[in-house]
Amino acid sequence: MERIAIFAALHWECRPVLRQMRQVRRERAGNFTLWRGSTARCEVMLVKTGMGVVQAEAAARTVRDKGEFALFMSTGCAGGLAAELVPGDVALATAIVGDAHGQFETHHGRRSSARRAAERAALRVTSGLVLCSPRALATAEHKRNAATQYGAVAVEMEGAAIAAEAAARGIPFVSVRAVLDAAGTELRYAGRFVDAQRGAVKPLALAGYLATHPAALTDLLAMQRMVHAAQVSLERFFAAWCCALDS
């Protein structure tokens, strides 16, 4: 039975994987939460990294003493950089690039399997280079600049650290991300109200801001719809992918 490690930053990004796992056991490893479980033919370790490449690097190190793995997967949401990507689309990385970690190719065979699973789930898939950024790209201008500089189709904040750990250990790596925000979407308020470690809204900060800036509610409701679209796509992908693993 092969063993797979899956890394996601936030709890809502972990849920689609957890729903496919059986006999789940929750553990703590250092500062991180992880879950051990299985599908019919695979052992799965799911690690909640927290947001950002520094957190992801530390999380990837925590599994060094957890045995051998046949695959490392980075998943969760991403920002769209390619113009055709909309919330809920899937960005399948051909490679991950990050300023501090360099560039890492994803495993061709595992990537092809992920693409087939996404297509069976009737999801729109775009393959290409994915940028791992040290900070969120909150404006359309920042996204355009990143797309021009790197030629990337999407941006996230953890994958390069996980890819680097996989490369150091000779483990195949794949990245599957659901698009949260399109290239032209402005995330003007997210940084004010979202806890960077948990990805959860800070209720007091939100209430205080809305009391004086009620127009922000429209943008926040739009963000809620984007999160829902991304989560639904991850649910559909992992249902199809885990089924393929067990066939």
Protein Blocks (a to p, Z undefined) as FASTA:
>chain_A
ZZdddddfbfklmmmmmmmpghiacddehjbccdddddfkbccddddebgajklmmmmmm
mmmmnopafbdcdedddddfbfkbcghiacddfbdcdfklopadddfklmmmmmmmmmmn
opacddddddddfbdcfbfklmmmmmmmnopabdcfklmmmmmmmmmnopacddddddfb
dfklccfklmmmmcfklopacfklmmmmmmmmmmlmmmmmmmmmmmmmmmmmmmmmmmmm
mmmmmZZ
